[in-house]
């Protein structure tokens, strides 16, 4: 017995079609939540990549006498490391 069916039974609703519709809606909502969670993770990864490339570009555009080449190398390494990830 599903959670939805159990709630309907406790409330006195035992119509099979109502239970079936509720189970289908629950399954659809659960699938949608899983997809949204996946999409959020993907957006987070893309935002991280954007921040990394922005860091590389901003450090590259600094005048040579004012930039820290070691920090630029670290920023490029961080960007390169992430290239293998989707």
KAJOGI-V5118 format. One record per residue. N is the residue number from 1. RES is the residue in one letter. PHI is phi in whole degrees, 0 to 359 (NA if undefined). Layout:
n: (N,N)
res: (RES,RES)
phi: (PHI,PHI)
This chain:
n: (1,2,3,4,5,6,7,8,9,10,11,12,13,14,15,16,17,18,19,20,21,22,23,24,25,26,27,28,29,30,31,32,33,34,35,36,37,38,39,40,41,42,43,44,45,46,47,48,49,50,51,52,53,54,55,56,57,58,59,60,61,62,63,64,65,66,67,68,69,70,71,72,73,74,75,76,77,78,79,80,81,82,83,84,85,86)
res: (X,X,X,X,X,X,X,X,X,X,X,X,X,X,X,X,X,X,X,X,X,X,X,X,X,X,X,X,X,X,X,X,X,X,X,X,X,X,X,X,X,X,X,X,X,X,X,X,X,X,X,X,X,X,X,X,X,X,X,X,X,X,X,X,X,X,X,X,X,X,X,X,X,X,X,X,X,X,X,X,X,X,X,X,X,X)
phi: (NA,282,299,297,298,297,296,300,295,296,277,94,269,234,292,298,293,292,296,297,296,294,296,296,297,298,295,295,294,298,295,295,297,300,295,295,298,297,297,296,298,296,296,298,296,294,296,296,298,297,296,294,290,297,297,298,296,296,289,289,281,294,303,302,283,254,258,262,297,295,292,296,298,296,296,294,297,297,294,299,300,281,298,281,263,291)
